[in-house]
């Protein structure tokens, strides 16, 4: 009786072909993962800006979205009740929500008026720490890909 199976040569040829196909697929998969992380971060930030605005209206007080003590949006942000209206989370101010840091593959920057925080009054208008209106653009970029998202906050506070 003769056993049927594959030879060592057939196995090596099959594994070689599989390795070649896998080496072609991995870079595109990595790019796809970075694009997916970028899109998720953009939606998370947009959602949290909208949440900050709705909390300000609902609680009838000033609520601020702050990029933390390190002034880096990519490392995460906090939403808090800004009792002293300075745009910085101080001890004693109620923390409402925290978004944890990212994996380091994304870069999130804001122009001068939204570089460190986005703050809302009870009427739903965005304001600076000085009380003047706040409008600006947050840009989210992925390292190694040619794609970016921008969140524009209008003069009235609408993202």
C-alpha positions as CSV (number, residue, x, y, z in Angstrom):
1,X,0.0,0.0,0.0
2,X,1.4,3.4,-1.0
3,X,0.9,6.5,1.3
4,X,-0.2,9.6,-0.4
5,X,1.1,13.0,0.8
6,X,3.3,15.8,-0.2
7,X,7.0,15.9,-0.7
8,X,9.4,18.2,1.1
9,X,10.1,20.0,-2.2
10,X,6.3,20.7,-2.8
11,X,6.0,22.0,0.8
12,X,9.0,24.4,0.4
13,X,7.6,25.7,-2.9
14,X,4.2,26.3,-1.3
15,X,5.8,28.1,1.7
16,X,7.9,30.2,-0.6
17,X,4.9,31.4,-2.6
18,X,3.0,32.1,0.5
19,X,5.9,34.1,1.9
20,X,6.1,36.2,-1.3
21,X,2.4,36.9,-1.2
22,X,2.5,37.8,2.4
23,X,5.4,40.2,2.0
24,X,3.3,42.1,-0.7
25,X,0.2,42.2,1.5
26,X,1.8,43.5,4.8
27,X,2.7,47.0,3.7
28,X,-0.8,47.7,2.4
29,X,-2.3,46.3,5.5
30,X,-0.1,48.5,7.7
31,X,-1.2,51.5,5.7
32,X,-4.8,50.5,6.0
33,X,-4.4,50.2,9.8
34,X,-2.9,53.7,10.1
35,X,-5.7,55.1,8.0
36,X,-8.3,53.4,10.2
37,X,-6.6,54.7,13.4
38,X,-6.6,58.2,11.9
39,X,-10.3,58.1,11.0
40,X,-11.2,56.7,14.4
41,X,-9.2,59.5,16.2
42,X,-10.9,62.2,14.0
43,X,-14.4,60.8,14.9
44,X,-13.4,60.5,18.6
45,X,-12.2,64.1,18.7
46,X,-15.3,65.4,16.8
47,X,-17.6,63.5,19.1
48,X,-15.9,64.8,22.2
49,X,-16.0,68.4,20.9
50,X,-19.8,67.9,20.4
51,X,-20.1,66.3,23.8
52,X,-18.3,69.3,25.4
53,X,-20.7,71.7,23.7
54,X,-23.8,69.8,24.7
55,X,-22.6,69.5,28.3
56,X,-22.1,73.2,28.5
57,X,-25.6,73.8,27.3
58,X,-27.1,71.1,29.5
59,X,-25.3,72.1,32.7
60,X,-25.5,75.8,32.1
61,X,-21.9,76.4,32.8
62,X,-18.6,76.7,31.0
63,X,-17.2,73.3,29.9
64,X,-13.7,72.9,28.4
65,X,-12.0,70.2,26.3
66,X,-8.3,70.4,27.2
67,X,-5.3,68.6,25.7
68,X,-3.7,68.0,29.1
69,X,-0.7,69.3,30.9
70,X,1.7,68.3,28.1
71,X,-0.2,70.4,25.5
72,X,-0.3,67.5,23.1
73,X,-3.6,66.5,21.5
74,X,-2.2,63.2,20.3
75,X,-1.6,62.0,23.9
76,X,-5.2,62.5,24.8
77,X,-7.6,65.0,26.3
78,X,-10.0,65.8,29.1
79,X,-13.5,67.3,29.4
80,X,-14.1,69.2,32.6
81,X,-16.2,71.9,34.3
82,X,-14.1,75.0,34.0
83,X,-15.1,76.9,37.1
84,X,-12.5,79.6,37.0
85,X,-12.8,79.8,33.2
86,X,-9.0,79.7,32.5
87,X,-9.0,76.8,30.1
88,X,-6.8,74.7,32.3
89,X,-8.0,71.7,34.5
90,X,-7.2,72.8,38.0
91,X,-7.7,70.7,41.2
92,X,-11.2,71.0,42.5
93,X,-12.7,71.3,39.0
94,X,-15.0,68.4,38.1
95,X,-13.6,66.0,35.5
96,X,-16.3,64.7,33.2
97,X,-14.5,62.6,30.7
98,X,-10.9,61.5,29.7
99,X,-9.8,60.1,26.4
100,X,-6.6,58.1,26.8
101,X,-3.5,58.6,24.7
102,X,-3.0,57.2,21.2
103,X,-0.4,54.8,20.0
104,X,2.0,57.4,18.7
105,X,1.3,57.0,15.0
106,X,-0.9,60.1,14.8
107,X,-0.2,63.8,15.0
108,X,-2.9,66.2,16.1
109,X,-2.3,69.9,16.0
110,X,-4.5,73.0,16.4
111,X,-3.9,76.5,15.2
112,X,-3.3,79.2,17.7
113,X,-6.8,79.6,19.1
114,X,-7.4,75.8,19.6
115,X,-3.8,74.8,20.2
116,X,-4.5,73.8,23.8
117,X,-8.3,73.8,24.5
118,X,-11.8,74.2,23.2
119,X,-14.2,75.8,25.6
120,X,-17.9,76.4,25.5
121,X,-20.3,78.8,27.3
122,X,-23.8,77.8,28.3
123,X,-25.2,79.3,25.1
124,X,-23.1,76.8,23.0
125,X,-20.6,79.4,21.8
126,X,-16.9,78.6,21.9
127,X,-14.8,81.1,23.8
128,X,-11.1,81.6,24.6
129,X,-9.9,81.9,28.2
130,X,-10.1,85.7,27.8
131,X,-13.8,85.4,26.9
132,X,-13.5,86.4,23.2
133,X,-14.9,84.1,20.5
134,X,-13.0,81.0,19.6
135,X,-12.7,79.6,16.1
136,X,-10.0,77.4,14.7
137,X,-8.9,74.2,13.0
138,X,-7.6,71.0,14.4
139,X,-5.6,68.9,12.0
140,X,-5.1,65.1,12.4
141,X,-2.4,63.4,10.3
142,X,-1.1,59.9,10.1
143,X,2.6,59.2,9.9
144,X,3.6,57.5,6.7
145,X,0.3,58.1,4.8
146,X,-1.0,60.9,2.6
147,X,-4.2,61.5,4.4
148,X,-5.4,64.0,7.0
149,X,-8.6,65.2,8.6
150,X,-9.5,68.7,9.7
151,X,-12.1,69.7,12.3
152,X,-13.1,73.3,11.8
153,X,-14.8,75.1,14.7
154,X,-16.9,78.0,13.5
155,X,-17.3,81.4,15.2
156,X,-20.6,80.2,16.7
157,X,-18.9,77.1,18.2
158,X,-20.2,74.5,15.8
159,X,-17.6,71.9,14.8
